[in-house]
Amino acid sequence: MPKKVLLVDDSATMLMMEEMILKQRTDYECVTAKDGLDAISRAVVEAPDLVLMDVVMPRMNGFEACKRMRMEASLSGVPIILVTSRGEEEYVETGFQSGCNDYITKPINGSELVTLLQSYLGQ
Amino acid sequence: MRNVADSPAEYERKVSTEEVSDQAKVYAARMRLQNALDQADALDAIREIAGNLIGTEEVGVFKVDKKLSKLWLYWSLGIDPNKHAVLEVHREPKLKQVLKGKAVFRPRMPKGNLLTTDDPVSALVPILVNGNPVAVIVLFRLFPHKPGIEMVDREICEVLSNCAGRAVEPYHALTQAKLEHES
């Protein structure tokens, strides 16, 4: 059974790009959500093997969504990777405090993304 | 990109993934712009493309006057609009090149800036409608971790150049321009 990745971003451009890269270079199944709130409900229903989530989003940002997912028993162990435009130490630290496992900076490098996801999910 | 520990097969796999990634970026940019609903959505598409695919959150869209002598700021993100309200073409040699329809990019080790401002300018991209420049997208400072404009960014800028007309021209004006161009 293919591993399932939940892609979370309010940008249709980002979702399209991430989905294209993962579909062409991995066997992962992709599901999408458009903000943090949507992500939590999708994650509960879809039970993804990994969440790749933007930080800056309307309604609920990635940090908050990450914290809430960690409070859900079914999602507490799911790897969460945050996508950020800022790689500053303080910002990254906030991400780790919210419970994320890793982060990747924009603009996304496809090879880096695939390698990172494979390090959590295998090939 | 190549790590010394990579085997030839691993290196090949990385290169291939990079190609897919670049194609995905260009495709996503084109789809997003072509599916923009209206002017506001097209401007939002420019914001998304600049921030997510190229790597800058400092952008200005300048409309060109009919004489191609002045550009005035029409929309911006992350810059001081008062500082960049108007660009005079006679003072900006690079803009003359851009108004001929070709984007101009800042080299990685620049000796000077693309415009006479102390804010670093990474790219000047004309928005073309039927081959004529109607506006210029100015991409200012890139994210600190982004070393410079890359080949894929140039391709994305070409998409911006050819598909972002709706951001500055209402739909009926674009249709009219197309009809005039065809007749």
Interface residues (C-beta under 8 A of the other chain):
Chain A: S11 A12 T13 M14 M16 M17 M20 I21 Q24 R25 S85 R86 G87 T105 K106 P107 I108 N109 G110 S111 L113 V114
Chain B: M1 K14 S16 T17 E18 V20 S21 D22 Q23 A24 K25 Y27 A28 A29 M31 R32 A45 E48 I49 G51 N52 L53 I54 G55 E57 F143 P144 H145 K146
